[in-house]
């Protein structure tokens, strides 16, 4: 994660992830709640900041209910309102966080085939 405080003239590395299996943090979503507090959603975790991106805290994906290797990867995410984050893991489990990824609540399994959703 890099940060600029001068509109992109200079950049500083703020955070580097050393995952267990893969080399890199694969992000696919960014959400800032206000000028200082934000999340980056990646397939193998979340990054949280409360100082406008100067420092980042790694937060784990929800623990899967089923023991499945790919189950910990986030496949999809959506924000419900300003505070609730829902994620679907690769093993089809859906989890929700109301505290920006600190804790997770298991909601159930969902299956999507050809754009149709099956519960």
LINQUIZI-V341136 format. One record per run of one state. SS is the DSSP state (H for helix, E for strand, L for the rest). FROM is the first residue (numbers start at 1). LEN is the number of residues. If there is no record, write none. Layout:
BEGIN
ss=SS from=FROM len=LEN
ss=SS from=FROM len=LEN
END
This chain:
BEGIN
ss=L from=1 len=1
ss=E from=2 len=2
ss=L from=4 len=8
ss=E from=12 len=2
ss=L from=14 len=13
ss=E from=27 len=6
ss=L from=33 len=5
ss=E from=38 len=5
ss=L from=43 len=2
ss=E from=45 len=5
ss=L from=50 len=7
ss=E from=57 len=3
ss=L from=60 len=9
ss=H from=69 len=4
ss=L from=73 len=1
ss=E from=74 len=7
ss=L from=81 len=3
ss=E from=84 len=6
ss=L from=90 len=3
ss=E from=93 len=5
ss=L from=98 len=7
ss=E from=105 len=5
ss=L from=110 len=1
ss=E from=111 len=3
ss=L from=114 len=2
ss=E from=116 len=3
ss=L from=119 len=1
END
